[in-house]
Amino acid sequence: MRIEELLDRRAISPRSSASNKRQALSVIADIAGRTFGLQSDAVLEALLEREAAGSTGVGQGVAVPHARLEGLDRMRAVVVRLDQPIDFNAVDDQPVDLMVALLAPVHSASTEHLRALARVSRLLRRSEIREQLRQAKSADAMHVVMGSEAAPTAA
């Protein structure tokens, strides 16, 4: 499964604001609720529960929050760029401004969920991808960048 298959342009927010981790996760929950027909409160609760187990801030200003949810028929993603970076207890102690949330159906295969996490993490490790996401002016532009996972890296 390719990352762009998880994305709906309506689930990409190139400009959001939050002053803390809970507010940032709430932005994701609101977008997921509107876009995928989920209960925002349930999404937020699932994301917070996962964060309680350990931060999903993976470093370099990136977080990959994830959760399993009732009401989904397949894996979905929400992409958010924050106007101002926030403390996310990331592994490198750097504030986060890019979040790619992965939402999986409760009964999906764990391997699919893990593969999607690995793909997103691999893509966002690339500094040129992070910079392109930070510079993108629209959800469409961010969608194109997220779909560029197969693009070759510079040698």
Residue, then its C-alpha position, 0 to 999 in steps of 0.5 A: m500500500r502506497i502512502e498516497e492511497l491512505l490520503d484524502r486531500r480533505a485530510i491534509s491541513p497545511r496551516s493549523s495552530a496548536s499550543n500543545k500536544r493535546q491541541a495538536l492531536s485534537v486538530i487531527a481528531d477534528i479533521a478525521g471526524r469531518t473527513f472520515g465520518l468518525q467521532s472526533d472525541a473517540v479519535l482524540e481519546a485513541l490518540l491520547e491513549r497511544e501517546a500515553a504509552g510513549s511519544t510518537g515524536v520521531g525527531q526532526g520536527v516530525a510526529v507520527p501519531h497512530a491509533r486503531l479505531e472503530g468505524l474505519d473500513r481501511m487505513r487512513a492518514v491525516v497530515v497536519r503542518l503547524d504554524q508554530p512548532i510545539d513540544f511533543n516529547a520527541v526522541d530528539d527533544q526538538p519541537v514538532d511542526l509536521m504530523v502524519a497521523l495513521l488511523a487503522p481499523v480495529h480489526s486490521a492486520s497488524t502487519e499492514h499497520l506496521r508497514a504503513l508506519a515504516r513507510v511514513s517514517r522512511l519518507l519523513r526521514r528524508s530532509e528534502i521531503r520534510e522541507q518540501l512539506r514545510q514549504a508547500k502552500s496547499a493541501d494539494a501540494m502536500h499531497v503530491v509531496m507525500g505521494s513522492e515516496a518512490a522518488p529517488t534520493a540524491a546521490 
